[in-house]
Amino acid sequence: NCITPSHSVRAPPSSPRRVFWCRYCFGWPSFRPTVVCFGSSCMSFADRMKMFENAAPPQEGPARPAATRRWGVSKQPSTAELIQKLADNDPSITTVDISNNATFQIKAEEYTTLLANALKRNTHVKELRLENCGLGDREGVLLGEAMAENNSIVLLDLQKNKINNEGGSALAKGLTHNKSLVTLDLMNMAKTRWGDHCLDCFLGMFDHNVTLLKINWRLESRKSFALNKMLTRNNEIDRRKKSGMPINDILPTSLKAPTSGEEQLSPSLAPAPASSQVPTAVAPPSAEPLPPSVDHADGKEN
């Protein structure tokens, strides 16, 4: 047996005699098992130290990639590095997922400001997920300003944050000028009840936006029927576009193309053109002598 009581020994299946190898002393890949245990005896401590001195050097494997950590997990870029790549308009970044990021939660306003400025110039990001990032009304205003200038994001996930009516109104005003967003997720907002003013901003947004097809949120207002009607209209517009059908009849008034009757007024309603003729001057009365008057009393001419 091995001198270490917790070690176990095993016999090689092809051994011609009773030879035991200590798998803890000789089983490591970097060592050469040249010493064996015979019978019930084991090598001395000096022999074991000699075995370690004569051990083969460890084999050098392939170089570890720079982006790999000690345990083989791929290293992800930090939040600041990711935002910098967005600011540089890196075409390889099309999905941004910062959900449940503790670093972002600690400095939510600072990172949201950097993120919003980067998204204003980015043209490659398609999905932006900011679930449970500690976003409030201030961050909602910043994201609304970013969405007003960004026309590449099709999915915006803001669920499990703290955006309230002020941030929601700013987000709706920003989406008024957006032409790419398809899905907006506002579910599970902490202690948020969307008020009538905020919902009126969303209704006003639909007077100009025909690309937003889905909003995930929980409403407790009668305006939800009008909002669902606007979403149904946008989905119908999208269906007609994909089918090559005309859409001018269901577009909002601000986006309708002018018809031929509106472009050119009828002749009866058109204003009369100004006359180019010069008005004729009226001749003054002639200076002819008046006939002599007759005095009827004496019959003499005056």
MARLOZA-679063 format. One line per 4 residues: number of its first residue (from 0); their letters; for each residue y, x, z of N, C-alpha, C, CB. Coordinates in steps of 0.05 Angstrom, whole numbers, plus 5000, padded with zeros to 4 digits. Glycine has a CB too. Layout:
N
NUM> a> Y:X:Z:Y:X:Z:Y:X:Z:Y:X:Z ~ ...
//
This chain:
302
0> ncit> 4976:5017:5000:5000:5000:5000:5025:5017:5000:5000:4981:5024 ~ 5047:5005:4992:5072:5019:4992:5082:5022:5021:5094:5005:4975 ~ 5098:5042:5026:5108:5046:5053:5128:5025:5061:5121:5074:5055 ~ 5139:5010:5042:5156:4988:5049:5139:4963:5053:5178:4983:5027
4> pshs> 5140:4952:5077:5121:4929:5082:5125:4905:5064:5124:4920:5111 ~ 5150:4900:5055:5155:4877:5039:5147:4880:5010:5185:4870:5041 ~ 5140:4905:5002:5132:4909:4975:5103:4902:4971:5137:4938:4967 ~ 5096:4892:4947:5069:4886:4940:5060:4905:4918:5066:4857:4931
8> vrap> 5034:4908:4915:5023:4927:4895:5005:4911:4876:5007:4950:4908 ~ 5002:4922:4853:4984:4909:4833:4968:4931:4819:5001:4892:4813 ~ 4945:4924:4809:4927:4942:4796:4929:4938:4766:4898:4940:4806 ~ 4933:4959:4750:4932:4956:4721:4905:4946:4712:4939:4983:4707
12> pssp> 4905:4926:4693:4879:4915:4685:4860:4935:4671:4883:4892:4666 ~ 4871:4956:4659:4855:4976:4645:4849:5001:4661:4868:4983:4619 ~ 4855:5000:4687:4851:5024:4703:4821:5029:4708:4866:5021:4730 ~ 4811:5054:4702:4782:5060:4707:4775:5062:4736:4775:5085:4693
16> rrvf> 4793:5067:4753:4787:5069:4781:4808:5053:4796:4787:5098:4790 ~ 4805:5052:4822:4822:5036:4838:4849:5049:4841:4810:5030:4865 ~ 4868:5044:4823:4895:5055:4824:4914:5032:4826:4900:5072:4798 ~ 4933:5034:4844:4953:5013:4849:4981:5024:4843:4952:5004:4879
20> wcry> 4996:5007:4830:5024:5014:4823:5042:4996:4839:5029:5011:4792 ~ 5061:5008:4852:5081:4992:4867:5102:4983:4847:5094:5009:4890 ~ 5104:4956:4843:5122:4946:4822:5151:4949:4830:5116:4917:4817 ~ 5157:4952:4856:5184:4956:4864:5193:4985:4862:5188:4947:4893
24> cfgw> 5173:5003:4866:5180:5031:4865:5179:5042:4836:5162:5048:4882 ~ 5162:5030:4819:5157:5041:4793:5162:5021:4770:5129:5051:4791 ~ 5170:4997:4777:5172:4977:4756:5199:4974:4743:5165:4951:4768 ~ 5219:4989:4751:5245:4987:4738:5245:4999:4710:5266:5000:4755
28> psfr> 5258:4987:4691:5257:4998:4663:5268:5026:4660:5271:4979:4644 ~ 5287:5033:4677:5300:5059:4674:5285:5082:4687:5328:5058:4685 ~ 5262:5076:4701:5247:5096:4714:5221:5101:4700:5242:5089:4744 ~ 5210:5125:4704:5184:5132:4692:5163:5130:4714:5184:5161:4680
32> ptvv> 5145:5111:4712:5124:5108:4734:5103:5130:4731:5111:5080:4733 ~ 5109:5154:4740:5090:5176:4738:5074:5180:4763:5105:5202:4731 ~ 5082:5169:4786:5068:5172:4811:5055:5145:4818:5087:5181:4834 ~ 5030:5146:4826:5016:5122:4833:5005:5123:4861:4993:5116:4813
36> cfgs> 4999:5100:4872:4987:5099:4899:4957:5098:4897:4998:5074:4915 ~ 4943:5116:4910:4913:5117:4910:4903:5105:4936:4903:5146:4907 ~ 4885:5085:4932:4872:5073:4956:4893:5060:4974:4857:5094:4972 ~ 4892:5066:4999:4909:5054:5018:4933:5071:5026:4894:5046:5043
40> scms> 4936:5094:5012:4958:5112:5018:4979:5109:4997:4948:5141:5019 ~ 5003:5118:5004:5026:5116:4985:5040:5143:4986:5046:5094:4993 ~ 5056:5148:4967:5070:5174:4965:5089:5176:4988:5084:5177:4938 ~ 5096:5202:4994:5114:5207:5016:5143:5202:5007:5110:5236:5026
44> fadr> 5161:5204:5026:5189:5200:5020:5199:5222:5001:5206:5198:5046 ~ 5190:5247:5006:5199:5269:4989:5189:5265:4960:5188:5296:4999 ~ 5164:5255:4956:5155:5250:4929:5171:5227:4915:5125:5242:4930 ~ 5178:5208:4932:5194:5186:4920:5222:5196:4911:5197:5163:4941
48> mkmf> 5235:5213:4927:5260:5224:4920:5258:5242:4895:5272:5241:4943 ~ 5236:5256:4893:5231:5272:4869:5228:5254:4844:5206:5290:4872 ~ 5215:5231:4848:5212:5213:4826:5240:5203:4816:5194:5189:4834 ~ 5258:5197:4835:5284:5189:4827:5300:5210:4813:5300:5179:4852
52> enaa> 5296:5235:4821:5310:5258:4808:5300:5262:4779:5306:5283:4824 ~ 5274:5257:4775:5262:5260:4748:5263:5235:4731:5234:5270:4751 ~ 5277:5215:4742:5277:5189:4727:5292:5192:4701:5291:5167:4744 ~ 5284:5176:4681:5296:5177:4655:5324:5165:4656:5279:5162:4634
56> ppqe> 5343:5176:4641:5370:5164:4642:5370:5136:4630:5389:5182:4626 ~ 5387:5118:4640:5387:5091:4630:5394:5090:4600:5407:5074:4645 ~ 5381:5073:4586:5386:5070:4558:5412:5055:4553:5363:5055:4543 ~ 5428:5066:4536:5454:5054:4530:5450:5032:4509:5474:5075:4519
60> gpar> 5457:5008:4516:5455:4985:4498:5480:4983:4481:5451:4959:4514 ~ 5482:4961:4465:5505:4957:4448:5531:4954:4465:5501:4933:4430 ~ 5553:4961:4454:5578:4959:4469:5585:4930:4474:5601:4973:4452 ~ 5594:4926:4498:5601:4899:4506:5627:4891:4492:5604:4896:4537
64> paat> 5629:4867:4481:5654:4858:4468:5676:4857:4488:5651:4831:4455 ~ 5701:4862:4478:5724:4863:4496:5730:4836:4508:5748:4873:4482 ~ 5722:4814:4494:5728:4787:4503:5706:4775:4520:5734:4769:4479 ~ 5688:4792:4530:5665:4782:4546:5668:4792:4574:5638:4791:4533
68> rrwg> 5665:4774:4593:5666:4782:4621:5640:4795:4630:5674:4758:4638 ~ 5639:4801:4656:5615:4815:4667:5590:4799:4664:5620:4822:4696 ~ 5592:4772:4668:5568:4756:4668:5563:4744:4641:5570:4734:4688 ~ 5576:4754:4620:5570:4745:4593:5585:4720:4585:5542:4740:4590
72> vskq> 5604:4711:4601:5620:4687:4594:5643:4695:4577:5629:4672:4620 ~ 5648:4681:4555:5670:4687:4537:5696:4683:4551:5668:4670:4512 ~ 5714:4703:4550:5740:4702:4563:5759:4684:4547:5751:4730:4567 ~ 5770:4664:4560:5789:4647:4548:5817:4657:4552:5787:4618:4559
76> psta> 5835:4653:4533:5863:4662:4536:5876:4647:4559:5879:4659:4510 ~ 5895:4660:4572:5910:4647:4594:5928:4625:4582:5926:4667:4610 ~ 5940:4609:4600:5957:4588:4591:5981:4599:4576:5966:4571:4614 ~ 5993:4620:4586:6016:4632:4573:6009:4644:4546:6029:4654:4591
80> eliq> 5985:4657:4544:5976:4668:4519:5971:4646:4498:5951:4684:4522 ~ 5960:4623:4507:5954:4601:4489:5980:4589:4478:5938:4580:4503 ~ 6000:4586:4496:6025:4574:4487:6039:4593:4468:6044:4568:4511 ~ 6037:4619:4472:6049:4639:4454:6036:4637:4427:6046:4667:4466
84> klad> 6010:4633:4426:5997:4630:4400:6007:4605:4385:5967:4628:4403 ~ 6012:4583:4401:6023:4559:4388:6051:4564:4378:6023:4536:4408 ~ 6067:4580:4393:6094:4586:4384:6093:4604:4359:6109:4600:4406 ~ 6073:4620:4356:6070:4637:4332:6057:4622:4309:6053:4661:4338
88> ndps> 6051:4596:4313:6039:4579:4292:6013:4591:4282:6059:4575:4269 ~ 5996:4598:4301:5970:4610:4294:5952:4589:4281:5955:4621:4320 ~ 5944:4593:4256:5928:4572:4242:5900:4568:4253:5926:4579:4213 ~ 5890:4587:4270:5863:4584:4281:5863:4565:4304:5853:4611:4290
92> ittv> 5886:4557:4315:5887:4539:4338:5893:4511:4328:5908:4548:4359 ~ 5873:4494:4327:5877:4466:4318:5873:4446:4341:5859:4460:4295 ~ 5860:4455:4362:5855:4437:4385:5864:4452:4410:5825:4429:4387 ~ 5881:4439:4426:5891:4450:4451:5882:4432:4474:5922:4453:4451
96> disn> 5865:4443:4492:5855:4428:4514:5862:4443:4540:5824:4424:4512 ~ 5882:4433:4554:5891:4446:4580:5884:4427:4603:5921:4453:4579 ~ 5865:4409:4599:5859:4389:4619:5849:4402:4645:5838:4370:4609 ~ 5858:4391:4668:5850:4400:4695:5855:4429:4699:5820:4395:4698
100> natf> 5876:4440:4687:5884:4468:4690:5901:4471:4715:5899:4478:4665 ~ 5890:4486:4735:5904:4490:4760:5930:4505:4756:5887:4504:4780 ~ 5930:4525:4739:5954:4541:4734:5976:4523:4722:5948:4564:4715 ~ 5969:4505:4704:5988:4487:4691:5999:4467:4712:5976:4472:4668
104> qika> 5982:4458:4730:5990:4439:4750:6011:4450:4769:5966:4429:4766 ~ 6008:4476:4776:6027:4489:4795:6055:4491:4783:6016:4516:4803 ~ 6056:4498:4757:6082:4501:4744:6084:4482:4720:6086:4531:4734 ~ 6081:4456:4726:6079:4436:4704:6104:4436:4687:6074:4409:4716
108> eeyt> 6127:4435:4700:6152:4433:4684:6157:4458:4668:6176:4428:4703 ~ 6152:4482:4679:6157:4507:4665:6139:4509:4641:6152:4531:4684 ~ 6113:4504:4645:6094:4506:4622:6099:4484:4602:6065:4505:4633 ~ 6106:4460:4611:6111:4439:4591:6136:4445:4574:6115:4412:4606
112> tlla> 6156:4457:4586:6179:4465:4570:6172:4485:4548:6201:4478:4588 ~ 6156:4505:4556:6146:4525:4536:6129:4512:4515:6131:4548:4550 ~ 6111:4494:4524:6093:4480:4505:6108:4462:4486:6072:4464:4521 ~ 6128:4448:4496:6144:4430:4479:6159:4446:4457:6163:4413:4495
116> nalk> 6171:4468:4465:6186:4484:4446:6167:4496:4425:6201:4507:4460 ~ 6142:4503:4433:6123:4514:4414:6114:4493:4395:6099:4527:4429 ~ 6109:4468:4404:6099:4447:4387:6120:4438:4367:6091:4424:4404 ~ 6145:4442:4372:6166:4434:4353:6164:4450:4327:6194:4438:4365
120> rnth> 6153:4474:4329:6151:4491:4305:6123:4494:4295:6162:4519:4311 ~ 6103:4482:4309:6075:4485:4301:6067:4465:4281:6057:4483:4326 ~ 6051:4473:4261:6042:4455:4240:6012:4455:4237:6055:4464:4213 ~ 5997:4465:4256:5968:4467:4253:5953:4452:4275:5959:4496:4254
124> vkel> 5965:4447:4298:5951:4433:4320:5946:4404:4313:5966:4436:4346 ~ 5921:4395:4316:5914:4367:4310:5909:4351:4336:5889:4366:4293 ~ 5899:4364:4357:5893:4350:4381:5906:4364:4405:5862:4347:4385 ~ 5919:4349:4422:5931:4360:4446:5921:4344:4470:5963:4359:4444
128> rlen> 5906:4357:4488:5895:4343:4511:5907:4355:4536:5864:4346:4512 ~ 5921:4339:4552:5934:4347:4576:5926:4328:4599:5965:4347:4573 ~ 5900:4323:4601:5890:4306:4622:5892:4319:4649:5861:4297:4616 ~ 5903:4304:4669:5905:4313:4697:5918:4340:4699:5876:4315:4709
132> cglg> 5942:4342:4688:5958:4367:4689:5983:4364:4706:5966:4375:4661 ~ 5985:4343:4722:6008:4339:4740:6034:4333:4725:6011:4364:4756 ~ 6032:4319:4703:6056:4313:4687:6070:4289:4699:6049:4308:4658 ~ 6097:4290:4701:6113:4268:4710:6133:4259:4689:6128:4276:4736
136> dreg> 6154:4245:4698:6173:4235:4679:6188:4257:4664:6193:4217:4694 ~ 6195:4278:4679:6209:4300:4666:6192:4312:4644:6216:4322:4687 ~ 6167:4316:4649:6149:4327:4628:6145:4307:4605:6122:4334:4640 ~ 6146:4281:4612:6144:4261:4591:6168:4262:4572:6142:4233:4603
140> vllg> 6192:4267:4583:6216:4270:4566:6213:4294:4547:6241:4273:4584 ~ 6203:4316:4558:6199:4340:4542:6179:4336:4519:6190:4364:4559 ~ 6157:4322:4526:6137:4317:4505:6148:4297:4484:6111:4306:4518 ~ 6164:4278:4493:6176:4260:4473:6194:4275:4453:6192:4239:4487
144> eama> 6210:4294:4463:6226:4310:4445:6209:4327:4426:6245:4329:4461 ~ 6186:4337:4436:6169:4352:4418:6156:4335:4397:6147:4366:4435 ~ 6147:4311:4405:6134:4293:4385:6154:4283:4364:6121:4270:4399 ~ 6179:4283:4370:6199:4274:4351:6201:4293:4327:6226:4271:4364
148> enns> 6194:4319:4332:6196:4339:4311:6169:4348:4300:6211:4363:4321 ~ 6148:4343:4315:6121:4351:4306:6108:4330:4289:6103:4358:4330 ~ 6097:4338:4266:6084:4319:4248:6056:4329:4241:6101:4315:4223 ~ 6042:4341:4260:6014:4350:4255:5995:4339:4275:6013:4380:4255
152> ivll> 6003:4332:4299:5985:4323:4320:5977:4294:4314:5999:4325:4348 ~ 5951:4289:4315:5940:4262:4310:5929:4250:4336:5918:4263:4289 ~ 5924:4266:4357:5914:4255:4382:5929:4268:4405:5883:4261:4384 ~ 5939:4251:4423:5953:4261:4447:5941:4247:4471:5984:4254:4445
156> dlqk> 5929:4263:4488:5914:4253:4512:5931:4261:4537:5886:4265:4514 ~ 5942:4240:4550:5958:4244:4574:5948:4229:4598:5987:4236:4569 ~ 5923:4222:4598:5912:4206:4620:5910:4221:4646:5884:4195:4612 ~ 5909:4206:4668:5907:4217:4695:5931:4235:4702:5881:4233:4698
160> nkin> 5955:4227:4694:5979:4241:4702:5997:4222:4717:5994:4252:4677 ~ 6023:4229:4720:6041:4213:4737:6066:4204:4720:6050:4229:4761 ~ 6062:4201:4695:6085:4192:4678:6090:4163:4683:6078:4197:4647 ~ 6116:4157:4688:6124:4129:4695:6141:4118:4672:6138:4128:4722
164> negg> 6158:4098:4679:6173:4084:4658:6193:4102:4644:6187:4060:4670 ~ 6206:4120:4659:6226:4137:4646:6213:4156:4626:6241:4154:4667 ~ 6191:4168:4634:6177:4186:4615:6165:4171:4592:6156:4202:4630 ~ 6154:4147:4598:6143:4131:4576:6163:4122:4556:6128:4107:4588
168> sala> 6187:4114:4565:6209:4106:4547:6217:4129:4529:6233:4096:4563 ~ 6220:4153:4541:6227:4177:4525:6205:4184:4505:6232:4201:4543 ~ 6180:4180:4513:6158:4185:4494:6159:4165:4471:6131:4184:4509 ~ 6165:4140:4477:6167:4120:4455:6189:4126:4436:6170:4092:4467
172> kglt> 6212:4135:4447:6235:4141:4429:6228:4166:4412:6260:4147:4446 ~ 6213:4185:4423:6205:4208:4406:6186:4200:4384:6193:4229:4424 ~ 6168:4181:4390:6149:4172:4369:6162:4156:4348:6127:4157:4382 ~ 6187:4147:4352:6201:4132:4331:6203:4149:4305:6229:4124:4340
176> hnks> 6206:4175:4308:6210:4192:4285:6184:4207:4278:6232:4212:4290 ~ 6162:4201:4291:6137:4215:4286:6121:4201:4264:6120:4217:4312 ~ 6108:4217:4247:6093:4206:4224:6064:4216:4223:6107:4213:4199 ~ 6054:4225:4246:6026:4236:4245:6009:4225:4267:6027:4266:4247
180> lvtl> 6020:4219:4291:6003:4211:4314:5988:4185:4308:6020:4208:4339 ~ 5962:4186:4314:5945:4162:4309:5935:4150:4335:5920:4170:4292 ~ 5929:4167:4355:5918:4157:4381:5934:4168:4404:5888:4165:4384 ~ 5942:4151:4422:5956:4159:4446:5941:4148:4470:5986:4148:4446
184> dlmn> 5934:4165:4489:5918:4157:4513:5936:4159:4538:5893:4175:4516 ~ 5942:4136:4550:5958:4135:4574:5943:4121:4597:5985:4120:4568 ~ 5917:4124:4597:5901:4110:4618:5903:4125:4645:5872:4108:4609 ~ 5898:4110:4666:5894:4120:4693:5919:4136:4703:5870:4138:4694
188> makt> 5943:4125:4697:5967:4137:4708:5970:4130:4737:5992:4129:4692 ~ 5975:4149:4754:5976:4144:4783:6000:4127:4790:5977:4171:4799 ~ 5996:4103:4802:6017:4086:4812:6038:4079:4790:6031:4098:4836 ~ 6029:4075:4766:6047:4069:4744:6043:4040:4735:6043:4088:4720
192> rwgd> 6065:4025:4733:6065:3998:4722:6086:3997:4701:6070:3976:4745 ~ 6077:3995:4676:6096:3997:4654:6114:3972:4654:6081:3998:4627 ~ 6141:3978:4657:6160:3956:4659:6169:3946:4632:6184:3966:4674 ~ 6184:3924:4632:6193:3911:4607:6211:3930:4590:6207:3885:4613
196> hcld> 6228:3945:4604:6246:3963:4588:6230:3984:4573:6266:3976:4607 ~ 6209:3995:4586:6193:4015:4573:6178:4002:4549:6173:4028:4593 ~ 6167:3978:4553:6152:3965:4532:6171:3957:4509:6138:3940:4543 ~ 6196:3950:4515:6215:3945:4494:6220:3969:4477:6242:3934:4506
200> cflg> 6220:3993:4490:6223:4018:4475:6200:4022:4455:6225:4042:4494 ~ 6176:4015:4464:6153:4017:4447:6154:3997:4424:6126:4013:4462 ~ 6164:3973:4430:6167:3953:4409:6188:3962:4388:6175:3926:4420 ~ 6209:3974:4398:6229:3985:4380:6219:4008:4363:6254:3994:4395
204> mfdh> 6200:4024:4375:6188:4046:4361:6172:4036:4337:6170:4062:4379 ~ 6159:4013:4340:6143:4002:4318:6159:3992:4295:6125:3980:4328 ~ 6186:3989:4298:6203:3982:4275:6205:4005:4255:6231:3974:4285 ~ 6197:4029:4263:6199:4052:4245:6172:4067:4243:6220:4071:4255
208> nvtl> 6154:4063:4261:6129:4078:4261:6106:4060:4251:6122:4088:4290 ~ 6092:4069:4230:6069:4054:4219:6044:4071:4220:6076:4045:4191 ~ 6044:4093:4234:6020:4111:4234:6005:4109:4260:6028:4139:4230 ~ 6017:4101:4282:6004:4099:4308:5985:4075:4307:6024:4096:4331
212> lkin> 5959:4080:4311:5939:4059:4308:5926:4050:4334:5917:4068:4289 ~ 5928:4067:4355:5913:4060:4380:5928:4071:4404:5884:4071:4379 ~ 5932:4055:4424:5943:4063:4449:5924:4054:4472:5972:4051:4454 ~ 5915:4073:4487:5897:4067:4510:5915:4066:4535:5874:4088:4513
216> wrle> 5919:4042:4546:5934:4039:4571:5927:4012:4583:5965:4041:4565 ~ 5937:4007:4607:5932:3982:4621:5959:3969:4626:5917:3987:4649 ~ 5962:3945:4614:5987:3930:4615:5984:3905:4631:5997:3924:4587 ~ 6005:3898:4646:6007:3873:4661:6033:3859:4653:6005:3878:4692
220> srks> 6036:3855:4628:6061:3842:4618:6055:3825:4594:6082:3864:4610 ~ 6072:3804:4591:6068:3787:4568:6075:3800:4541:6085:3762:4571 ~ 6089:3823:4543:6095:3837:4519:6071:3851:4506:6117:3858:4524 ~ 6049:3850:4521:6025:3863:4510:6016:3849:4484:6002:3862:4531
224> faln> 6021:3823:4482:6013:3809:4457:6029:3818:4433:6017:3778:4461 ~ 6055:3822:4437:6072:3832:4415:6064:3861:4408:6101:3831:4423 ~ 6057:3877:4428:6049:3905:4422:6022:3905:4407:6047:3921:4448 ~ 6003:3888:4415:5978:3887:4401:5982:3878:4372:5958:3868:4415
228> kmlt> 6001:3860:4368:6007:3851:4341:6017:3874:4324:6028:3828:4342 ~ 6034:3891:4335:6044:3914:4320:6022:3934:4314:6067:3928:4336 ~ 6004:3938:4333:5981:3956:4327:5963:3945:4306:5965:3961:4353 ~ 5959:3918:4306:5943:3906:4285:5956:3909:4258:5939:3876:4291
232> rnne> 5982:3907:4257:5997:3911:4232:5994:3939:4222:6027:3905:4236 ~ 5996:3959:4239:5993:3987:4231:5965:3992:4221:6000:4006:4254 ~ 5945:3980:4234:5917:3984:4224:5913:3971:4197:5897:3972:4244 ~ 5926:3949:4192:5924:3936:4166:5938:3953:4144:5936:3908:4167
236> idrr> 5961:3965:4152:5974:3982:4133:5957:4006:4126:6001:3992:4144 ~ 5944:4018:4146:5926:4040:4142:5902:4032:4124:5916:4052:4168 ~ 5891:4009:4129:5869:3999:4112:5877:3996:4083:5858:3973:4123 ~ 5901:3984:4079:5910:3980:4052:5916:4006:4037:5935:3962:4052
240> kksg> 5927:4026:4052:5932:4052:4040:5907:4065:4030:5946:4070:4060 ~ 5886:4063:4047:5860:4076:4039:5847:4061:4016:5841:4076:4063 ~ 5853:4035:4013:5842:4019:3991:5859:4019:3967:5837:3991:4000 ~ 5883:4031:3968:5901:4031:3945:5914:4004:3940:5886:4038:3920
244> mpin> 5918:3988:3961:5930:3962:3959:5960:3963:3966:5916:3941:3977 ~ 5976:3945:3956:6005:3945:3962:6010:3939:3991:6020:3925:3944 ~ 6030:3951:4003:6036:3948:4031:6064:3939:4036:6030:3973:4046 ~ 6080:3936:4015:6108:3931:4019:6113:3904:4033:6123:3931:3992
248> dilp> 6095:3885:4030:6099:3859:4042:6096:3858:4072:6081:3839:4030 ~ 6082:3878:4084:6077:3878:4113:6092:3901:4127:6048:3879:4120 ~ 6106:3917:4112:6122:3939:4124:6145:3928:4141:6132:3958:4103 ~ 6153:3942:4162:6177:3933:4176:6201:3934:4158:6182:3951:4201
252> tslk> 6221:3919:4165:6245:3916:4148:6258:3943:4142:6265:3898:4160 ~ 6258:3961:4162:6272:3987:4158:6257:4005:4138:6274:4001:4185 ~ 6232:3999:4132:6216:4016:4114:6210:4003:4088:6191:4025:4128 ~ 6218:3979:4084:6212:3965:4059:6228:3977:4036:6217:3935:4061
256> apts> 6214:3979:4013:6228:3989:3989:6245:3966:3977:6208:4000:3968 ~ 6269:3972:3968:6286:3950:3956:6273:3940:3931:6314:3961:3951 ~ 6274:3913:3928:6263:3901:3904:6284:3902:3881:6255:3872:3909 ~ 6275:3894:3857:6293:3895:3834:6317:3876:3837:6279:3888:3808
260> geeq> 6312:3853:3850:6333:3834:3855:6354:3844:3874:6322:3808:3864 ~ 6345:3861:3894:6363:3872:3913:6378:3896:3902:6349:3880:3938 ~ 6366:3910:3883:6379:3933:3872:6402:3925:3853:6359:3950:3856 ~ 6400:3903:3838:6421:3895:3819:6428:3866:3823:6411:3900:3790
264> lsps> 6453:3861:3829:6462:3833:3834:6462:3818:3808:6489:3833:3847 ~ 6459:3792:3809:6461:3775:3786:6489:3774:3776:6451:3747:3792 ~ 6494:3769:3749:6521:3769:3738:6539:3749:3751:6520:3764:3709 ~ 6528:3726:3760:6545:3706:3772:6556:3714:3799:6530:3680:3774
268> lapa> 6540:3732:3813:6548:3741:3840:6563:3768:3839:6524:3744:3858 ~ 6562:3780:3815:6576:3806:3813:6606:3802:3813:6566:3822:3788 ~ 6621:3819:3826:6650:3816:3825:6662:3822:3798:6664:3835:3846 ~ 6682:3807:3791:6695:3810:3764:6709:3837:3762:6714:3788:3758
272> pass> 6705:3851:3740:6718:3877:3737:6748:3874:3735:6708:3892:3713 ~ 6763:3894:3744:6792:3893:3743:6801:3895:3714:6804:3916:3760 ~ 6821:3880:3707:6831:3880:3679:6846:3905:3674:6849:3855:3674 ~ 6842:3916:3649:6855:3940:3642:6880:3935:3625:6836:3958:3626
276> qvpt> 6886:3909:3620:6910:3904:3603:6935:3906:3620:6909:3876:3590 ~ 6957:3916:3607:6983:3919:3620:6997:3892:3619:7000:3942:3607 ~ 7006:3882:3642:7020:3856:3641:7045:3857:3623:7028:3848:3669 ~ 7048:3835:3607:7070:3834:3588:7096:3827:3602:7065:3813:3566
280> avap> 7116:3842:3596:7142:3837:3609:7155:3812:3597:7161:3862:3606 ~ 7168:3796:3614:7182:3772:3605:7210:3779:3595:7183:3751:3629 ~ 7216:3770:3570:7242:3777:3559:7264:3762:3574:7243:3770:3529 ~ 7287:3774:3578:7309:3761:3591:7321:3739:3573:7331:3781:3599
284> psae> 7333:3719:3584:7345:3698:3567:7367:3708:3549:7357:3676:3586 ~ 7369:3697:3524:7389:3706:3505:7417:3699:3514:7384:3694:3477 ~ 7435:3716:3507:7464:3712:3515:7480:3698:3493:7477:3739:3522 ~ 7470:3675:3483:7485:3660:3463:7507:3643:3476:7465:3641:3447
288> plpp> 7530:3640:3461:7553:3625:3473:7546:3595:3475:7578:3628:3456 ~ 7554:3583:3497:7548:3555:3501:7566:3538:3483:7552:3547:3531 ~ 7556:3515:3474:7574:3498:3458:7597:3487:3475:7558:3474:3446 ~ 7620:3482:3461:7644:3473:3477:7639:3445:3488:7669:3472:3459
292> svdh> 7647:3442:3513:7644:3416:3527:7666:3397:3517:7645:3420:3557 ~ 7661:3371:3518:7680:3350:3508:7688:3333:3532:7667:3333:3486 ~ 7714:3330:3534:7725:3313:3555:7726:3285:3544:7753:3323:3564 ~ 7710:3266:3555:7708:3239:3544:7733:3223:3551:7684:3226:3555
296> adgk> 7749:3233:3569:7773:3216:3576:7793:3216:3554:7786:3226:3602 ~ 7801:3239:3543:7821:3240:3522:7811:3249:3495:7843:3258:3530 ~ 7785:3254:3494:7773:3262:3469:7779:3289:3459:7780:3244:3448 ~ 7791:3307:3476:7799:3334:3469:7776:3353:3478:7827:3342:3481
300> en> 7775:3374:3462:7755:3395:3469:7768:3414:3488:7746:3410:3444 ~ 7753:3423:3508:7762:3442:3527:7756:3470:3518:7750:3437:3555
//
